[in-house]
């Protein structure tokens, strides 16, 4: 993937040089030409087309923002109630992800989502122990988020 990005940047600068116009617009036009060239030559590279992974990363980021917003609203509802009625607890969650990068990314995304904190990961990296703010509701929300996050992480890393 990094070689594809470098080739694309090289094509963009070469385009600007051949056009004899050093501007952002000329660079952008050269970058688009480079994308088209790399897309047409994608079968000659050992890895997949780099914009595919970039789009998967953007989808994961948008998913994180969406899940974070939804869970933040739920936390705000809990906090502004006159009487706080929460039942915090710890639960176990199993994962299908493999590799340190995938496990770390899932743990960070779940921790950054309000209302849940990853307390520990088992030695075999297959089980997370999470603390939830409101046990019945938060557990279901975290399990639903886990399914979405795992799918998006697999698209990015595999």
ROPAFI-784519 format. One record per residue: z, x, y of N, C-alpha, C in turn; residue number from 1; residue in three letters. Coordinates in nm, 2 decimals, padded with zeros to 4 digits. Each point is the difference from the previous one (the first is absolute). Layout:
N
n.w  n.u  n.v  ca.w  ca.u  ca.v  c.w  c.u  c.v  nr  rest
Z  X  Y  Z  X  Y  Z  X  Y  NUM  ALA
...
//
This chain:
158
n.w  n.u  n.v  ca.w  ca.u  ca.v  c.w  c.u  c.v  nr  rest
00.00  00.08  -00.12  00.00  -00.08  00.12  00.00  00.09  00.13  1  UNK
00.08  00.10  00.01  00.00  00.08  00.12  -00.13  00.07  00.03  2  UNK
-00.07  00.03  -00.11  -00.14  00.06  00.02  -00.09  -00.10  00.06  3  UNK
00.01  -00.12  -00.03  -00.09  -00.11  00.05  00.03  -00.02  00.15  4  UNK
00.12  00.01  00.04  00.04  -00.02  00.14  -00.06  00.12  00.08  5  UNK
00.02  00.12  -00.05  -00.05  00.12  00.07  -00.16  00.00  00.01  6  UNK
-00.06  -00.05  -00.11  -00.15  -00.01  00.01  -00.04  -00.10  00.10  7  UNK
00.07  -00.11  00.01  -00.03  -00.11  00.09  00.02  00.05  00.15  8  UNK
00.11  00.08  00.02  00.02  00.05  00.13  -00.11  00.11  00.04  9  UNK
-00.04  00.08  -00.10  -00.10  00.09  00.02  -00.14  -00.07  00.04  10  UNK
-00.03  -00.10  -00.07  -00.12  -00.08  00.03  00.01  -00.06  00.14  11  UNK
00.12  -00.04  00.04  00.01  -00.06  00.13  -00.02  00.10  00.11  12  UNK
00.06  00.12  -00.02  -00.02  00.11  00.10  -00.14  00.05  00.00  13  UNK
-00.07  00.01  -00.12  -00.14  00.04  -00.01  -00.08  -00.10  00.07  14  UNK
00.03  -00.13  -00.01  -00.08  -00.10  00.07  00.01  00.01  00.15  15  UNK
00.12  00.03  00.05  00.02  00.02  00.14  -00.08  00.12  00.05  16  UNK
00.01  00.11  -00.08  -00.08  00.12  00.03  -00.15  -00.02  00.01  17  UNK
-00.05  -00.07  -00.10  -00.14  -00.03  00.00  -00.05  -00.10  00.11  18  UNK
00.09  -00.09  00.04  -00.03  -00.09  00.10  00.02  00.06  00.14  19  UNK
00.06  00.12  00.01  00.03  00.07  00.12  00.08  -00.09  00.10  20  UNK
00.09  -00.08  -00.06  00.08  -00.09  00.08  00.14  00.01  -00.05  21  UNK
00.10  00.05  00.08  00.13  00.02  -00.05  00.09  -00.11  00.06  22  UNK
00.00  -00.12  -00.07  00.08  -00.11  00.05  00.06  -00.07  -00.12  23  UNK
00.10  -00.08  00.03  00.06  -00.08  -00.11  -00.10  -00.09  -00.07  24  UNK
-00.08  -00.06  00.08  -00.10  -00.09  -00.06  -00.10  00.07  -00.10  25  UNK
-00.04  00.12  00.04  -00.09  00.08  -00.09  00.08  00.04  -00.12  26  UNK
00.13  00.04  00.01  00.08  00.03  -00.11  00.02  -00.12  -00.09  27  UNK
00.02  -00.11  00.05  00.02  -00.12  -00.08  -00.13  -00.04  -00.07  28  UNK
-00.11  00.02  00.07  -00.13  -00.03  -00.07  -00.02  00.10  -00.11  29  UNK
00.03  00.13  00.02  -00.01  00.10  -00.11  00.09  -00.03  -00.11  30  UNK
00.12  -00.05  00.03  00.10  -00.03  -00.10  -00.05  -00.12  -00.09  31  UNK
-00.06  -00.10  00.06  -00.06  -00.11  -00.08  -00.12  00.05  -00.08  32  UNK
-00.08  00.09  00.05  -00.11  00.06  -00.08  00.06  00.08  -00.12  33  UNK
00.11  00.07  00.03  00.07  00.07  -00.11  00.05  -00.09  -00.11  34  UNK
00.06  -00.12  00.04  00.05  -00.09  -00.09  -00.11  -00.06  -00.09  35  UNK
-00.12  -00.02  00.06  -00.11  -00.05  -00.07  -00.05  00.10  -00.10  36  UNK
-00.01  00.13  00.04  -00.04  00.11  -00.08  00.09  00.02  -00.12  37  UNK
00.13  00.00  00.03  00.10  00.02  -00.11  00.00  -00.12  -00.09  38  UNK
-00.02  -00.12  00.05  00.00  -00.12  -00.09  -00.12  00.01  -00.09  39  UNK
-00.11  00.05  00.05  -00.12  00.00  -00.09  00.01  00.12  -00.10  40  UNK
00.09  00.10  00.03  00.02  00.11  -00.09  00.13  -00.01  -00.08  41  UNK
00.06  -00.11  00.00  00.14  -00.01  -00.06  00.00  00.03  -00.15  42  UNK
-00.10  -00.02  -00.07  00.00  00.03  -00.14  00.00  00.14  -00.03  43  UNK
-00.03  00.09  00.09  00.01  00.14  -00.02  00.13  00.07  00.03  44  UNK
00.10  -00.08  00.04  00.13  00.05  00.03  00.09  -00.04  -00.12  45  UNK
00.10  00.08  -00.03  00.09  -00.03  -00.11  00.10  -00.11  00.03  46  UNK
00.03  -00.02  00.12  00.09  -00.11  00.04  -00.08  -00.12  00.06  47  UNK
00.07  -00.11  00.01  -00.06  -00.12  00.06  -00.03  00.02  00.15  48  UNK
-00.08  -00.09  00.05  -00.03  00.01  00.15  00.13  -00.01  00.08  49  UNK
00.01  00.08  00.10  00.13  00.02  00.07  00.04  -00.12  00.08  50  UNK
-00.10  -00.08  00.05  00.03  -00.12  00.08  00.06  -00.11  -00.08  51  UNK
-00.02  00.00  -00.13  00.06  -00.09  -00.09  00.15  00.02  -00.01  52  UNK
00.04  00.12  -00.01  00.15  00.03  00.00  00.06  -00.03  00.14  53  UNK
-00.08  00.03  00.11  00.05  -00.02  00.13  00.03  -00.15  00.02  54  UNK
-00.10  -00.09  -00.05  00.02  -00.14  00.01  00.12  -00.05  -00.08  55  UNK
00.02  00.06  -00.12  00.12  -00.03  -00.08  00.13  00.03  00.07  56  UNK
00.00  00.12  00.07  00.12  00.04  00.08  00.02  -00.10  00.11  57  UNK
-00.10  -00.05  00.07  00.01  -00.09  00.11  00.05  -00.14  -00.06  58  UNK
-00.04  -00.04  -00.12  00.05  -00.12  -00.06  00.14  00.01  -00.03  59  UNK
00.05  00.12  -00.05  00.14  00.02  -00.03  00.08  -00.01  00.13  60  UNK
-00.05  00.06  00.10  00.08  00.00  00.13  00.01  -00.14  00.05  61  UNK
-00.11  -00.08  00.00  00.00  -00.14  00.04  00.10  -00.08  -00.08  62  UNK
00.00  00.02  -00.13  00.09  -00.07  -00.09  00.14  00.04  00.03  63  UNK
00.03  00.12  00.03  00.14  00.04  00.04  00.04  -00.07  00.12  64  UNK
-00.09  00.00  00.11  00.04  -00.06  00.12  00.02  -00.15  -00.02  65  UNK
-00.08  -00.07  -00.08  00.01  -00.14  -00.03  00.13  -00.03  -00.07  66  UNK
00.03  00.08  -00.11  00.13  -00.02  -00.07  00.12  00.03  00.08  67  UNK
-00.01  00.10  00.08  00.11  00.04  00.09  00.03  -00.12  00.10  68  UNK
-00.11  -00.05  00.06  00.02  -00.11  00.09  00.06  -00.12  -00.06  69  UNK
-00.05  -00.04  -00.12  00.06  -00.12  -00.07  00.15  00.02  -00.03  70  UNK
00.03  00.12  -00.05  00.14  00.02  -00.04  00.09  00.02  00.12  71  UNK
-00.06  00.05  00.11  00.08  00.01  00.13  00.04  -00.14  00.05  72  UNK
-00.10  -00.09  -00.01  00.03  -00.14  00.04  00.11  -00.06  -00.08  73  UNK
00.00  00.03  -00.14  00.10  -00.05  -00.08  00.14  00.06  00.03  74  UNK
00.00  00.12  00.04  00.13  00.07  00.04  00.05  -00.06  00.13  75  UNK
-00.09  -00.02  00.09  00.04  -00.05  00.13  00.06  -00.14  -00.02  76  UNK
-00.06  -00.08  -00.09  00.06  -00.14  -00.02  00.14  00.02  -00.06  77  UNK
00.02  00.09  -00.08  00.14  00.02  -00.06  00.10  00.05  00.11  78  UNK
-00.05  00.08  00.09  00.09  00.06  00.10  00.04  -00.10  00.11  79  UNK
-00.10  -00.09  00.04  00.03  -00.09  00.11  00.07  -00.13  -00.04  80  UNK
00.03  -00.01  -00.13  00.07  -00.12  -00.04  00.15  00.01  00.05  81  UNK
00.06  -00.11  00.03  00.14  00.00  00.05  00.09  00.06  -00.10  82  UNK
-00.02  -00.03  -00.13  00.08  00.05  -00.11  -00.09  00.08  -00.09  83  UNK
00.03  00.12  -00.01  -00.08  00.09  -00.09  00.04  -00.03  -00.15  84  UNK
-00.10  -00.05  -00.07  00.03  -00.03  -00.14  -00.10  00.08  -00.09  85  UNK
00.04  00.12  -00.03  -00.08  00.09  -00.08  00.07  00.03  -00.13  86  UNK
-00.07  00.03  -00.10  00.05  00.05  -00.13  -00.06  00.13  -00.03  87  UNK
00.04  00.11  00.05  -00.06  00.13  -00.03  00.02  00.03  -00.15  88  UNK
-00.10  00.08  -00.05  00.01  00.04  -00.14  -00.09  00.11  -00.03  89  UNK
00.01  00.06  -00.12  -00.08  00.10  -00.05  -00.08  -00.05  -00.12  90  UNK
-00.13  00.03  -00.01  -00.08  -00.04  -00.11  -00.09  00.11  -00.05  91  UNK
-00.05  -00.02  -00.12  -00.09  00.10  -00.06  -00.14  -00.05  00.01  92  UNK
-00.09  00.09  00.03  -00.14  -00.03  00.01  -00.08  00.10  -00.08  93  UNK
-00.09  -00.04  -00.09  -00.08  00.09  -00.08  -00.14  00.01  00.07  94  UNK
-00.06  00.12  -00.02  -00.13  00.02  00.07  -00.10  00.06  -00.11  95  UNK
-00.13  -00.02  00.03  -00.10  00.05  -00.08  -00.06  00.13  00.05  96  UNK
00.04  00.04  00.12  -00.06  00.11  00.07  00.04  00.13  -00.07  97  UNK
-00.09  00.10  00.01  00.03  00.13  -00.06  -00.03  00.11  00.11  98  UNK
00.07  00.11  -00.02  -00.02  00.11  00.10  00.10  -00.01  00.11  99  UNK
00.03  00.12  00.05  00.10  00.01  00.11  -00.05  -00.07  00.13  100  UNK
-00.13  00.02  00.03  -00.05  -00.06  00.12  00.01  -00.15  00.00  101  UNK
-00.04  -00.06  -00.11  00.00  -00.15  -00.01  00.14  -00.05  00.01  102  UNK
00.09  00.06  -00.08  00.14  -00.04  00.00  00.07  00.01  00.13  103  UNK
-00.02  00.12  00.07  00.06  00.02  00.13  -00.06  -00.10  00.10  104  UNK
-00.13  -00.02  00.00  -00.06  -00.10  00.09  00.06  -00.14  -00.01  105  UNK
00.01  -00.04  -00.13  00.06  -00.14  -00.02  00.14  00.00  00.04  106  UNK
00.08  00.10  -00.03  00.14  00.00  00.05  00.01  00.00  00.15  107  UNK
-00.08  00.07  00.07  00.00  00.00  00.14  -00.04  -00.13  00.06  108  UNK
-00.10  -00.06  -00.05  -00.05  -00.13  00.05  00.10  -00.11  -00.03  109  UNK
00.07  00.00  -00.11  00.10  -00.10  -00.03  00.13  00.03  00.09  110  UNK
00.03  00.12  00.03  00.11  00.03  00.08  -00.02  -00.03  00.15  111  UNK
-00.13  00.02  00.04  -00.03  -00.03  00.14  -00.02  -00.15  00.03  112  UNK
-00.01  -00.08  -00.11  -00.01  -00.14  00.02  00.15  -00.05  00.02  113  UNK
00.02  -00.08  00.11  00.14  -00.04  00.03  00.06  -00.09  -00.11  114  UNK
00.13  00.02  -00.03  00.07  -00.08  -00.10  00.01  00.06  -00.13  115  UNK
-00.06  00.12  -00.03  00.01  00.06  -00.13  00.00  00.15  00.02  116  UNK
00.08  00.07  -00.08  00.01  00.14  00.00  00.00  00.06  -00.14  117  UNK
-00.09  00.09  -00.02  00.00  00.07  -00.14  00.11  00.10  00.00  118  UNK
00.10  -00.03  -00.10  00.11  00.08  -00.01  -00.02  00.12  -00.09  119  UNK
-00.07  -00.02  -00.11  -00.02  00.10  -00.10  -00.12  -00.02  -00.08  120  UNK
-00.06  00.10  -00.04  -00.12  00.00  -00.09  00.05  00.06  -00.13  121  UNK
-00.04  -00.06  -00.12  00.05  00.05  -00.12  -00.07  00.14  -00.03  122  UNK
00.05  00.08  -00.09  -00.06  00.13  -00.03  -00.14  -00.01  -00.05  123  UNK
-00.03  -00.11  -00.07  -00.14  -00.01  -00.05  -00.10  -00.06  00.10  124  UNK
00.05  -00.03  00.12  -00.08  -00.06  00.11  -00.06  -00.14  -00.03  125  UNK
00.06  -00.07  -00.09  -00.05  -00.13  -00.04  00.09  -00.12  00.05  126  UNK
00.12  00.03  00.05  00.09  -00.10  00.04  00.06  00.04  00.14  127  UNK
00.00  -00.10  00.09  00.06  00.01  00.13  00.13  -00.09  00.00  128  UNK
00.10  00.05  00.07  00.12  -00.08  00.02  00.00  -00.03  00.15  129  UNK
00.00  -00.12  00.03  -00.01  -00.05  00.14  00.12  -00.07  00.05  130  UNK
00.03  00.01  00.12  00.10  -00.08  00.07  -00.07  -00.11  00.08  131  UNK
00.04  -00.12  -00.02  -00.06  -00.11  00.08  00.10  -00.07  00.08  132  UNK
-00.04  -00.05  00.12  00.09  -00.06  00.09  00.05  -00.14  -00.05  133  UNK
-00.10  -00.08  -00.04  00.04  -00.13  -00.05  -00.06  -00.01  -00.14  134  UNK
00.08  00.01  -00.10  -00.05  00.03  -00.14  -00.10  -00.10  -00.05  135  UNK
00.01  -00.13  -00.01  -00.10  -00.08  -00.06  -00.13  00.01  00.08  136  UNK
00.00  -00.02  00.13  -00.12  00.00  00.08  -00.07  00.14  00.01  137  UNK
00.08  00.10  00.03  -00.05  00.13  00.02  -00.06  00.06  -00.13  138  UNK
00.06  -00.03  -00.11  -00.05  00.05  -00.13  -00.14  -00.05  -00.02  139  UNK
-00.02  -00.13  00.02  -00.14  -00.06  -00.02  -00.09  00.06  00.09  140  UNK
00.04  00.02  00.13  -00.09  00.05  00.10  -00.04  00.15  -00.03  141  UNK
00.10  00.07  -00.05  -00.03  00.14  -00.03  -00.09  00.01  -00.12  142  UNK
00.02  -00.08  -00.10  -00.09  00.00  -00.12  -00.14  -00.04  00.03  143  UNK
-00.02  -00.09  00.09  -00.13  -00.04  00.05  -00.06  00.11  00.08  144  UNK
00.07  00.07  00.08  -00.05  00.11  00.08  -00.03  00.11  -00.09  145  UNK
00.08  00.02  -00.11  -00.03  00.11  -00.09  -00.14  -00.01  -00.07  146  UNK
-00.03  -00.12  -00.03  -00.13  -00.03  -00.07  -00.12  00.04  00.10  147  UNK
00.02  -00.05  00.12  -00.10  00.03  00.10  -00.01  00.15  00.03  148  UNK
00.11  00.06  00.02  00.00  00.15  00.03  -00.05  00.08  -00.11  149  UNK
00.03  -00.03  -00.13  -00.05  00.07  -00.11  -00.15  00.00  -00.01  150  UNK
-00.05  -00.12  00.02  -00.15  -00.02  00.00  -00.07  00.09  00.11  151  UNK
00.06  -00.01  00.12  -00.06  00.08  00.11  00.02  00.15  -00.02  152  UNK
00.11  00.04  -00.05  00.03  00.14  -00.03  -00.10  00.06  -00.10  153  UNK
-00.02  -00.08  -00.11  -00.10  00.04  -00.10  -00.14  00.01  00.06  154  UNK
-00.04  -00.08  00.09  -00.13  00.01  00.06  -00.01  00.13  00.08  155  UNK
00.11  00.04  00.06  00.00  00.12  00.09  00.00  00.13  -00.09  156  UNK
00.08  00.00  -00.10  00.02  00.13  -00.07  -00.08  00.02  -00.12  157  UNK
-00.06  -00.11  -00.05  -00.08  00.02  -00.13  -00.15  -00.02  00.03  158  UNK
//
